[in-house]
Amino acid sequence: MSSTDVLDPQAVLDGVPTGLWIGGESVAASDGGTFEVINPATEEPVATVADATVDDARRALDIATAVAGEWSATAPRERGEILRRAYQLVADRADDLAMLMTLELGRALPDSVAEVRYGNEFLRWFAEEAVRIGGRYTTSPAGTGRIVVSHAPVGPSLAITPWNFPLAMGTRKIGPALAAGNVMLVKPAHETPLTMLALAEVFAEAGLPGGVLTVLPTTNAREVSSSIITDDRIRKISFTGSTPVGRNLLAQAAERVQRTSMELGGNAPFLVFDDADVDKAVEGAFMAKMRNGGEACTAANRFLVQSGVLEEFTEKLIAKMSAVRMGAGYEEGVTLGPLVTQAQRDKVADAVESAVAHGGRVRLGGKAPEGKGYFYPATVIDQVDAYAPVTRGEIFGPVAVISSFETEEEAIKAANSTEYGLAAYFFTRDLDRSLRVAAALDSGMVGVNRGVISDVAAPFGGVKQSGIGREGGSEGIEEYLTVKYVALS
């Protein structure tokens, strides 16, 4: 893709691969099948992409496994240099990639720009981690020999990525897999395949050998993915998506005892205590709720506000969300684009109806506009019981649901009353409370006085039914390594 004006949406499509990425090149599906990628703002197609079949997946796996040994033997420095060159290419094409994501995902361009910057950092981070894969050499405690511990690539890997962060979910998985010396096949969400295909082309230009990275867009996700998972050559599965799908994948992986990392559903609580800086809490709440239009697994899903600051916080959040400008994500000044599909908009609308049916009061928004596009406005609903059905699952849209509490114990109990445990947030000025509440929240990640917690240098992941394993940080590459012990006399 060539450099282009960030406000020229159509130009970025020129040159984007639309075939399957197999063996280092863009190829047609074996049966010639294709599917359309839809612009959520217009409901019109923006591209036609090859639709992978089971036969395509098997051929791709044959090619990938044929080069797996050579790639794993590649010097760590060389693997790191390829990732570093890919990082620079993504940085050079940041505007194009951001616009591409906005076209297929719908979200506002500023959010896409932010994702390119965030997602690209995983390539730089794991370029550096590639040369830091360690081991150890010690004498056994009994003095009877030497212990040598080394790390090896886990083996051919499959990544299944979601539609909501089409670049970052790719780089967060591909980066450590390649750094560790693994070949990887990627099955991107059919709603947003273009970004992953563009990323595959970037890797090829960065010098990645053909077959090391495969991208298989498909509308037949279950059969295509299963044909790969049920092959004994696949040793690692990384998935980001819903908990029900994750459970199914775990069951399949268990049959072959394959390594898995699962980043699944979230239901993040956002607690505001009486002693919080309310203005900062509102800023944090806005970021935690409205990033990516609310279509994020780390999005604040339940706002639990202590009664002493309840009305102040609510009024200020309404004012903040009232300033959001809704429209096609690539239009200048727009900060809230459409949701990704009609089904997703229907889900958000159902959540709002449920909140109202259980006593909630709509203070802002609450109704989808007429006309083309899967738009839903910024919405605030208060007076919702902390245990109402709407608080049980992810809303995945620009809807803030506010409940009140009286005591710290009450807030923690409500926050933890879910099967999920991905992210949690709270605001307080009290240091003792900060440490106490952070320890008490049953969550893999906790933001204290901040509404954005993702960081490439930190481990990303959850507890309970929010997943298994971690991505990012020094922990991220460990998911793609096995440990080998050699006993020397």
PyMOL commands that set and color helices and strands:
alter all, ss='L'
color gray80, all
select helices_A, chain A and resi 10-13+54-72+76-92+94-105+109-132+168-180+194-205+221-229+243-256+278-294+307-322+342-357+389-391+408-415+431-440+473-478
alter helices_A, ss='H'
color red, helices_A
select strands_A, chain A and resi 20-22+25-27+34-39+44-50+136-139+146-153+157-160+184-187+213-215+236-240+259-263+268-272+300-306+361-364+379-382+399-405+420-421+423-427+445-448+463-464+467-468+481-488
alter strands_A, ss='S'
color yellow, strands_A
deselect
rebuild
show_as cartoon
